[in-house]
Amino acid sequence: MALALFLAFVAVPVLEIWVILQVGQVIGGWPTMLLLVLDSLLGAWLLKREGVRTWGALHDALGQARLPGRELADAALVLVGGTLLLTPGFVTDAVGFLLVLPPTRPLARRLLLGLLARRVAAASLGPTVPRRGEARRPGSRPTVVEGEVVRPDPDRPTHGDDQDPGTHRAAPP
């Protein structure tokens, strides 16, 4: 989670500024600004068009009484992609176009569903014991099982009616 926040609030903006400066050095300041504005306008138009299509597909799936898994995934991709398209910058716009454009959205959908399947599988396994050197999750407590070890007396014969021969105790001396 901390890595995701670092990437979202530090690494991506720094990368965006660096790319904008590089483009500005090649084509100039005003053309770079014009390109960013045109990029955002194209992204807004594409977001509106694909949002309407995705909403229609979702509505049709629900009208046919079938589970709208693909349609919900597409709606999520269009929402995230549209947000990235409206954010100024060339890197976020490139990722946004990949998520919103119909030819590239199936690939993004497969990646998203694969990621979600792994997360669900990991979550369904329940809490795991941390490996050596790993910290426990905050608020979690180790499980303590109290008991005693009972070793069978090798001189005492076992009885056939006992289910576990290891539960016999030797008589006290």
VOPAGU-2260 file (C-alpha; in pm, 1 decimal, decimal comma):
REM VOPAGU-2260
SITE   aa  ch    i         X         Y         Z
SITE  MET   A    0       0,0       0,0       0,0
SITE  ALA   A    1     281,1     238,5      85,4
SITE  LEU   A    2     445,9     166,4    -249,1
SITE  ALA   A    3     122,9     244,2    -434,3
SITE  LEU   A    4      87,5     574,0    -251,3
SITE  PHE   A    5     450,5     661,6    -319,3
SITE  LEU   A    6     404,7     589,4    -689,4
SITE  ALA   A    7      76,1     781,5    -710,7
SITE  PHE   A    8     186,7    1093,5    -528,8
SITE  VAL   A    9     560,1    1116,0    -591,9
SITE  ALA   A   10     694,6     901,9    -874,5
SITE  VAL   A   11     419,7     958,5   -1133,1
SITE  PRO   A   12     412,0    1340,6   -1098,3
SITE  VAL   A   13     792,4    1357,0   -1116,6
SITE  LEU   A   14     787,4    1136,5   -1428,0
SITE  GLU   A   15     512,3    1351,3   -1582,9
SITE  ILE   A   16     706,3    1672,7   -1524,5
SITE  TRP   A   17    1021,0    1518,5   -1668,7
SITE  VAL   A   18     837,6    1398,7   -1984,0
SITE  ILE   A   19     665,8    1736,5   -2029,5
SITE  LEU   A   20    1002,3    1912,5   -2001,8
SITE  GLN   A   21    1158,8    1673,3   -2253,1
SITE  VAL   A   22     874,8    1727,1   -2501,6
SITE  GLY   A   23     896,7    2102,5   -2440,3
SITE  GLN   A   24    1267,6    2100,5   -2524,2
SITE  VAL   A   25    1199,7    1921,4   -2852,1
SITE  ILE   A   26     891,6    2107,8   -2978,8
SITE  GLY   A   27     887,0    2422,2   -2761,0
SITE  GLY   A   28     677,4    2543,1   -2468,1
SITE  TRP   A   29     363,2    2668,7   -2641,3
SITE  PRO   A   30     327,8    2368,9   -2872,3
SITE  THR   A   31     367,7    2141,3   -2568,0
SITE  MET   A   32      89,8    2327,5   -2385,8
SITE  LEU   A   33    -131,8    2310,2   -2695,3
SITE  LEU   A   34     -61,2    1936,3   -2726,3
SITE  LEU   A   35    -157,4    1880,8   -2360,9
SITE  VAL   A   36    -484,6    2073,0   -2407,6
SITE  LEU   A   37    -570,6    1884,4   -2727,8
SITE  ASP   A   38    -481,7    1557,5   -2558,5
SITE  SER   A   39    -720,4    1636,5   -2271,5
SITE  LEU   A   40   -1000,1    1739,7   -2509,2
SITE  LEU   A   41    -959,9    1418,9   -2711,0
SITE  GLY   A   42    -956,8    1221,6   -2386,5
SITE  ALA   A   43   -1276,3    1389,5   -2263,7
SITE  TRP   A   44   -1454,3    1316,6   -2593,8
SITE  LEU   A   45   -1335,9     955,4   -2593,3
SITE  LEU   A   46   -1434,9     915,1   -2228,5
SITE  LYS   A   47   -1787,7    1037,2   -2302,5
SITE  ARG   A   48   -1825,1     809,4   -2605,9
SITE  GLU   A   49   -1689,6     496,3   -2437,5
SITE  GLY   A   50   -1871,1     572,2   -2112,7
SITE  VAL   A   51   -2204,5     579,7   -2296,7
SITE  ARG   A   52   -2117,7     254,0   -2477,0
SITE  THR   A   53   -2009,9      83,1   -2156,8
SITE  TRP   A   54   -2321,9     199,9   -1971,6
SITE  GLY   A   55   -2538,1      69,0   -2257,3
SITE  ALA   A   56   -2365,6    -270,1   -2251,3
SITE  LEU   A   57   -2410,1    -289,9   -1874,6
SITE  HIS   A   58   -2777,4    -197,9   -1906,3
SITE  ASP   A   59   -2829,1    -461,4   -2178,8
SITE  ALA   A   60   -2662,4    -732,5   -1970,0
SITE  LEU   A   61   -2883,9    -652,8   -1673,2
SITE  GLY   A   62   -3190,3    -641,8   -1899,8
SITE  GLN   A   63   -3107,9    -993,0   -2023,0
SITE  ALA   A   64   -3075,4   -1111,6   -1660,9
SITE  ARG   A   65   -2714,4   -1223,4   -1698,9
SITE  LEU   A   66   -2418,4   -1143,7   -1479,8
SITE  PRO   A   67   -2242,0    -834,9   -1617,3
SITE  GLY   A   68   -1885,1    -934,2   -1526,1
SITE  ARG   A   69   -1721,7    -817,8   -1848,6
SITE  GLU   A   70   -1932,5    -504,2   -1857,5
SITE  LEU   A   71   -1844,5    -412,5   -1499,3
SITE  ALA   A   72   -1475,2    -464,3   -1570,0
SITE  ASP   A   73   -1502,5    -243,5   -1878,6
SITE  ALA   A   74   -1685,6      23,1   -1678,5
SITE  ALA   A   75   -1410,3      21,8   -1416,6
SITE  LEU   A   76   -1142,0      46,7   -1685,6
SITE  VAL   A   77   -1321,6     335,6   -1858,8
SITE  LEU   A   78   -1361,4     514,3   -1525,1
SITE  VAL   A   79    -993,7     479,3   -1431,9
SITE  GLY   A   80    -878,0     550,3   -1786,8
SITE  GLY   A   81   -1098,4     858,9   -1807,0
SITE  THR   A   82    -956,6     989,2   -1482,6
SITE  LEU   A   83    -606,1     943,0   -1619,1
SITE  LEU   A   84    -701,8    1114,0   -1946,9
SITE  LEU   A   85    -831,0    1418,9   -1763,3
SITE  THR   A   86    -510,8    1442,0   -1559,2
SITE  PRO   A   87    -256,0    1661,8   -1737,5
SITE  GLY   A   88      46,3    1473,6   -1859,5
SITE  PHE   A   89     163,0    1249,0   -2137,9
SITE  VAL   A   90     232,6     934,3   -1935,4
SITE  THR   A   91    -107,2     925,6   -1764,1
SITE  ASP   A   92    -274,3    1002,5   -2096,8
SITE  ALA   A   93     -97,0     711,7   -2264,2
SITE  VAL   A   94    -212,7     471,6   -1990,6
SITE  GLY   A   95    -561,1     626,9   -2000,5
SITE  PHE   A   96    -589,5     572,7   -2375,3
SITE  LEU   A   97    -484,6     209,4   -2331,8
SITE  LEU   A   98    -762,6     157,8   -2076,4
SITE  VAL   A   99   -1035,4     343,1   -2266,2
SITE  LEU   A  100    -978,1     252,6   -2632,3
SITE  PRO   A  101   -1185,3     -48,9   -2742,6
SITE  PRO   A  102    -897,4    -232,4   -2919,2
SITE  THR   A  103    -670,8    -226,5   -2611,9
SITE  ARG   A  104    -933,5    -259,5   -2339,2
SITE  PRO   A  105    -964,3    -642,6   -2364,1
SITE  LEU   A  106    -594,0    -677,7   -2283,5
SITE  ALA   A  107    -630,1    -442,4   -1987,9
SITE  ARG   A  108    -941,1    -634,8   -1878,8
SITE  ARG   A  109    -750,9    -965,1   -1882,1
SITE  LEU   A  110    -472,2    -810,7   -1675,4
SITE  LEU   A  111    -724,1    -662,5   -1429,9
SITE  LEU   A  112    -915,2    -990,3   -1392,3
SITE  GLY   A  113    -591,3   -1184,9   -1346,4
SITE  LEU   A  114    -480,7    -941,8   -1075,4
SITE  LEU   A  115    -817,9    -963,6    -901,6
SITE  ALA   A  116    -818,1   -1344,3    -921,8
SITE  ARG   A  117    -478,0   -1358,4    -751,7
SITE  ARG   A  118    -591,0   -1116,9    -480,4
SITE  VAL   A  119    -910,6   -1312,0    -416,0
SITE  ALA   A  120    -719,5   -1639,4    -403,6
SITE  ALA   A  121    -470,5   -1491,5    -157,8
SITE  ALA   A  122    -748,9   -1346,3      55,7
SITE  SER   A  123    -942,4   -1673,8      61,6
SITE  LEU   A  124    -645,7   -1854,2     212,1
SITE  GLY   A  125    -695,6   -1652,2     526,2
SITE  PRO   A  126    -427,5   -1512,4     751,3
SITE  THR   A  127     -91,4   -1669,7     707,8
SITE  VAL   A  128     192,1   -1708,0     949,0
SITE  PRO   A  129     457,3   -1448,3     869,7
SITE  ARG   A  130     789,6   -1576,4     745,9
SITE  ARG   A  131    1103,3   -1523,6     945,9
SITE  GLY   A  132    1189,6   -1155,5     947,4
SITE  GLU   A  133     838,9   -1042,6     844,7
SITE  ALA   A  134     636,0    -833,1    1079,6
SITE  ARG   A  135     288,4    -932,9    1182,6
SITE  ARG   A  136      -1,8    -720,4    1070,7
SITE  PRO   A  137     -89,6    -443,5    1316,2
SITE  GLY   A  138    -344,3    -562,2    1566,9
SITE  SER   A  139    -285,7    -931,1    1500,9
SITE  ARG   A  140    -185,2   -1157,1    1784,4
SITE  PRO   A  141      -4,7   -1485,8    1765,0
SITE  THR   A  142    -212,5   -1795,4    1821,3
SITE  VAL   A  143    -115,5   -1976,6    2140,5
SITE  VAL   A  144    -225,9   -2333,1    2194,3
SITE  GLU   A  145    -172,1   -2458,9    2547,9
SITE  GLY   A  146    -125,5   -2825,1    2619,8
SITE  GLU   A  147     115,3   -3086,4    2742,3
SITE  VAL   A  148     316,6   -3355,4    2578,1
SITE  VAL   A  149     228,6   -3703,8    2698,8
SITE  ARG   A  150     471,1   -3977,5    2611,6
SITE  PRO   A  151     359,1   -4338,6    2636,4
SITE  ASP   A  152     515,4   -4559,3    2900,1
SITE  PRO   A  153     707,7   -4822,4    2702,2
SITE  ASP   A  154     658,7   -5080,0    2982,9
SITE  ARG   A  155     281,5   -5049,3    2993,7
SITE  PRO   A  156      88,8   -5248,7    2734,7
SITE  THR   A  157    -168,5   -5070,2    2522,7
SITE  HIS   A  158    -530,9   -5174,6    2535,1
SITE  GLY   A  159    -728,0   -5255,5    2224,2
SITE  ASP   A  160   -1014,4   -5024,7    2320,5
SITE  ASP   A  161    -794,3   -4714,9    2331,2
SITE  GLN   A  162    -805,8   -4509,7    2016,5
SITE  ASP   A  163    -469,0   -4342,8    2059,8
SITE  PRO   A  164    -195,9   -4544,0    2227,1
SITE  GLY   A  165       4,4   -4227,1    2291,1
SITE  THR   A  166    -245,3   -4096,6    2548,3
SITE  HIS   A  167    -160,2   -4339,8    2830,1
SITE  ARG   A  168      -2,3   -4201,9    3140,0
SITE  ALA   A  169     213,0   -4395,2    3371,1
SITE  ALA   A  170      79,0   -4448,1    3719,6
SITE  PRO   A  171     248,7   -4229,8    3977,1
SITE  PRO   A  172     514,5   -4413,9    4183,0
